[in-house]
Amino acid sequence: MTLPLVVGVDGSDSCLLAVDWAVDEAARHGVPLKLVYASLWERYETGLPSVGSGRASGQVLAEHIVASAADRAERRNPEVKVGTDIVPQDAVAALVRASDDAFALVTGARGRGGLKGLLLGSVGLAVAARAHCPVIVVRGDRAGLAGTHERILLGLGDTGTSTRAVRFAFREAEVRGCVLDVVRAWRRPGYDASGDRIQAAGPDDTYQEHASATVDALIGAAIAEHPHVRTRPATLEGPAGKVLVERSAAADLVIVGARRRTGHFGFQIGCVSHTLLHHAQCPVAVVPERQ
């Protein structure tokens, strides 16, 4: 069975951008699209009058939002199969559940109820932190959204967070036929394991060589499996979040891994992913690594 690309829809402008992006992504990978609207309207409308059809006004709104999104998707690419689902459930819980059987999950950067000062809506952040499949938050400037850079950026962490992210990035670069920039950021340590300040750290070459060795170890097998993907490894000094945000200006998608601990139900997202989800200049894919 081919797993669908799931898109969370809520009628917002951000959601419509996510639908457009997801249609193109589904076409690239040859997977169906599933539009999911989730709301607790049943809980809040109990005892309130219904509309003329006998249906709750919240359900009517949900049906309108989903139908409009489906029509938009079909007009963008009639060859992509589109399905829909309306779930009377909290949006985060519904999308996280949908991630169990999804190729990937796509959300907009802002929801209908988002405050203007927020850089990322609460639903997008929570889903990226908890979902069991790759989550793509569609954000960024016009060039990044349109995919005109023909470049994907993979931010490498350690082996505990990067294995699935590497596979996802190479597959994405292959179907797009674009360059894959692989970046590992490094920093000279200021403190030792006991917490004491290091007075004289080693030369920069030592840390850069270690970063390069980590890159080689993490992507070696993927290069062999995807020989046609053009890779450009780089090791850069600086905070990883800042380095990747700056380089996202020339990318169509930035990909990072995230650790998922079995039995842990809180937010499971690192500071680098958090920074990118709020500040990247192109769509961001967070790929979970099960522990």
WOMO-V996704 format. One record per residue. SS is DSSP state (H for helix, E for strand, - for the rest). PHI is phi in degrees with one decimal (none if undefined). Layout:
SS_PHI ; SS_PHI
This chain:
-_none ; -_-83.7 ; -_-73.1 ; E_-84.3 ; E_-88.8 ; E_-92.3 ; E_-124.4 ; E_-81.3 ; -_-119.3 ; -_-146.0 ; -_87.9 ; -_-78.6 ; H_-60.9 ; H_-62.8 ; H_-63.6 ; H_-65.7 ; H_-62.6 ; H_-65.1 ; H_-62.3 ; H_-57.9 ; H_-62.3 ; H_-68.0 ; H_-59.8 ; H_-64.3 ; H_-67.5 ; H_-61.7 ; H_-64.2 ; H_-60.5 ; H_-96.3 ; -_67.5 ; -_-117.5 ; -_-75.0 ; E_-108.6 ; E_-126.5 ; E_-95.1 ; E_-119.6 ; E_-114.0 ; E_-129.4 ; -_-160.5 ; -_-97.3 ; H_-60.7 ; H_-62.5 ; H_-68.2 ; H_-89.7 ; -_-107.8 ; -_-60.6 ; -_87.8 ; -_-92.1 ; -_-64.9 ; -_-92.7 ; -_-77.0 ; -_-56.1 ; -_-76.5 ; -_90.4 ; -_-94.8 ; -_-62.8 ; H_-61.7 ; H_-64.8 ; H_-69.0 ; H_-61.6 ; H_-60.8 ; H_-58.9 ; H_-62.8 ; H_-66.5 ; H_-62.5 ; H_-67.0 ; H_-64.5 ; H_-65.4 ; H_-66.2 ; H_-64.7 ; H_-62.9 ; H_-63.4 ; H_-63.9 ; H_-68.6 ; H_-72.1 ; H_-71.4 ; -_-153.2 ; -_-62.8 ; -_-82.7 ; -_-84.1 ; -_-73.3 ; E_-119.1 ; E_-119.2 ; E_-134.6 ; E_-151.9 ; E_-115.0 ; E_-120.0 ; -_-79.7 ; -_-150.9 ; -_-54.4 ; H_-59.9 ; H_-63.4 ; H_-61.2 ; H_-66.0 ; H_-72.0 ; H_-62.5 ; H_-65.1 ; H_-62.9 ; H_-68.1 ; H_-64.6 ; H_-130.0 ; E_-134.0 ; E_-62.6 ; E_-165.9 ; E_-126.9 ; E_-118.6 ; E_-134.3 ; E_-79.5 ; -_-81.7 ; -_-137.5 ; -_-99.9 ; -_-65.0 ; -_-96.0 ; -_-68.4 ; -_-76.3 ; -_-62.3 ; -_-80.0 ; -_-82.1 ; -_-85.5 ; -_-144.6 ; -_-64.4 ; H_-65.4 ; H_-66.2 ; H_-58.9 ; H_-66.5 ; H_-65.1 ; H_-66.5 ; H_-62.0 ; H_-84.8 ; H_-126.7 ; -_-65.9 ; -_-99.4 ; -_-126.4 ; -_-57.6 ; E_-116.8 ; E_-111.3 ; E_-97.6 ; E_-86.3 ; -_-150.1 ; -_115.0 ; -_-83.7 ; H_-61.8 ; H_-65.5 ; H_-65.0 ; H_-67.1 ; H_-80.3 ; -_73.5 ; -_-85.9 ; -_-76.3 ; -_54.8 ; E_-151.6 ; E_-114.6 ; E_-114.6 ; E_-111.5 ; E_-93.6 ; -_-90.3 ; -_-98.9 ; -_-93.7 ; H_-65.9 ; H_-75.2 ; H_-126.3 ; H_-113.2 ; H_-60.9 ; H_-71.3 ; H_-62.9 ; H_-63.3 ; H_-61.5 ; H_-62.7 ; H_-66.0 ; H_-67.0 ; H_-63.6 ; H_-66.5 ; H_-64.4 ; H_-67.6 ; H_-69.9 ; H_-87.3 ; -_65.3 ; -_-120.4 ; E_-75.3 ; E_-112.9 ; E_-85.4 ; E_-110.7 ; E_-121.4 ; E_-122.3 ; E_-87.8 ; E_-138.3 ; -_-141.2 ; -_-70.0 ; -_-67.0 ; -_-98.3 ; E_-136.0 ; -_-88.4 ; -_-62.9 ; -_-86.1 ; -_94.4 ; -_-82.7 ; E_-66.6 ; -_-83.0 ; -_-78.5 ; -_-140.0 ; -_-76.5 ; -_-69.8 ; -_-65.7 ; H_-57.0 ; H_-56.8 ; H_-62.7 ; H_-72.2 ; H_-67.7 ; H_-64.4 ; H_-65.0 ; H_-63.4 ; H_-64.0 ; H_-64.5 ; H_-64.6 ; H_-60.1 ; H_-58.5 ; H_-67.4 ; H_-80.3 ; H_-110.6 ; H_-57.0 ; H_-66.4 ; H_-66.3 ; H_-62.7 ; H_-66.1 ; H_-77.6 ; -_-126.9 ; -_-65.2 ; -_-89.7 ; -_-80.2 ; -_-83.5 ; E_-106.5 ; E_-132.0 ; E_-71.6 ; E_-150.9 ; E_-118.3 ; E_-130.0 ; E_-79.9 ; -_140.2 ; -_-63.3 ; H_-58.8 ; H_-60.0 ; H_-65.1 ; H_-59.5 ; H_-72.6 ; H_-61.2 ; H_-62.5 ; H_-78.1 ; H_-66.2 ; H_-65.0 ; H_-113.1 ; -_-124.4 ; -_-95.5 ; E_-162.5 ; E_-114.5 ; E_-122.4 ; E_-137.7 ; E_-94.6 ; E_-143.0 ; E_-81.2 ; E_-118.9 ; -_-96.9 ; -_-60.1 ; -_84.8 ; -_-100.6 ; -_-106.6 ; -_-82.0 ; -_-63.7 ; -_-126.9 ; -_-148.0 ; -_-83.7 ; H_-67.9 ; H_-67.1 ; H_-60.4 ; H_-58.9 ; H_-62.2 ; H_-65.0 ; H_-62.7 ; H_-95.5 ; H_-130.1 ; -_-61.6 ; -_-100.0 ; -_-153.9 ; E_-56.2 ; E_-120.1 ; E_-108.4 ; E_-107.3 ; E_-108.1 ; E_-75.7 ; E_-115.0 ; E_-73.7 ; -_-110.4
